[in-house]
Amino acid sequence: MGIADRKERDKEELKERILVAAKSLFLERGIEKTSIRNIADQIEYSPGIIYHYFKDKNEIFHALHQVGFQQLIEKMQVLGSVRNPMERLKAMGSIYVNFATENPDMYDLMFIKEAPIEHVCSTDDDCWKEGGGTFNFLRLTINDCISAGHFQGHEAEALSFMIWSIVHGMVSLHIRKRCDVILPNRKDKIVTEGLEEFFKILDRI
């Protein structure tokens, strides 16, 4: 391995260490209480070294939230073999809910916390590619459903947004502990049960 290759490898390894430390602190303390200095202390470097890789804390959390989207997309890949678009849509909902409930802090970072979007909005290319790609996958499936005879009279983009909003709302209420006080006896299963009820409604449209 040449010197240039070794330097590039070391650079990537340090960048990964920064992200691992940031994620650990985020899970332990939350975004608001995680600082560049905290992250630097965790990896035993000066804060200045982190600015060689990321311009600010928001960019770090944007990079972390990209990892979350990669994990979600990997789980969604199995849907390529589901030919029935309505069954694919339901499976997509189930995967989404399972991912959110199994990774509540990452979901919070991906879809609720402002930091990643603040980074997106501060760049020249202010396009949320990760969320847009996920939404587009949903929209394509909705279009397939319409072509198969479902959702007649409905507009694909608005319907896609509505479906995403409903599922997101259910998991967000669960993640933010609202179900713990509203439905304490059913808090562990109410999101799954709510999703099944939503599927019944979709079947009638």
Secondary structure, 3 states (H helix, E strand, C coil): CCHHHHHHHHHHHHHHHHHHHHHHHHHHHCCCCCCHHHHHHHHCCCHHHHCCCCCCHHHHHHHHHHHHHHHHHHHHHHHHHCCCHHHHHHHHHHHHHHHHHHCHHHHHHHHCCCHHHHHHHCCCCCCCHHHHHHHHHHHHHHHHHHHCCCCCCCCHHHHHHHHHHHHHHHHHHHHCCHHHHHCCCCCCCHHHHHHHHHHHHHHHC
